[in-house]
Amino acid sequence: MKLIGIGFGNLVSAERVVAIVSPDSAPIKRMIQDVRERGLLVDASFGRSTRSVLMMDSGNVILSALPPESLAERFEKSDEEDGNNR
């Protein structure tokens, strides 16, 4: 299992991430609220503004203070180290 840092010492399993998106659109904001109400939201932004939203294959949603581009680079770097291409 490959773990990727999403900021402030938090890690997620790279294999379980389905999508990384920006939280700015109305549909994403509605999804975050729905997931929060169902108890499946993990806020890993530590009180900072949310810059990216990670959707997991389990239905959980994780909020991060790092921008989607930075997280994507970390995932790509991880794949290169493994010799895999997504």
Long-range contacts (C-beta under 8 A, 24 or more apart in sequence): 2-78, 2-82, 4-71, 4-74, 4-75, 4-78, 5-74, 6-44, 6-54, 6-62, 6-64, 6-66, 6-71, 7-44, 7-45, 7-46, 7-64, 7-65, 7-66, 8-44, 8-46, 8-65, 10-44, 10-64, 12-54, 12-56, 12-62, 14-75, 14-78, 16-56, 16-57, 16-58, 17-54, 17-55, 17-56, 17-57, 17-75, 18-55, 18-56, 18-57, 19-54, 19-55, 20-52, 20-53, 20-54, 20-55, 20-68, 20-71, 20-72, 20-75, 21-52, 21-53, 21-55, 21-68, 22-51, 22-52, 22-53, 22-68, 23-50, 23-51, 23-52, 23-53, 23-63, 28-53, 31-61, 32-61, 32-63, 35-59, 35-60, 35-61
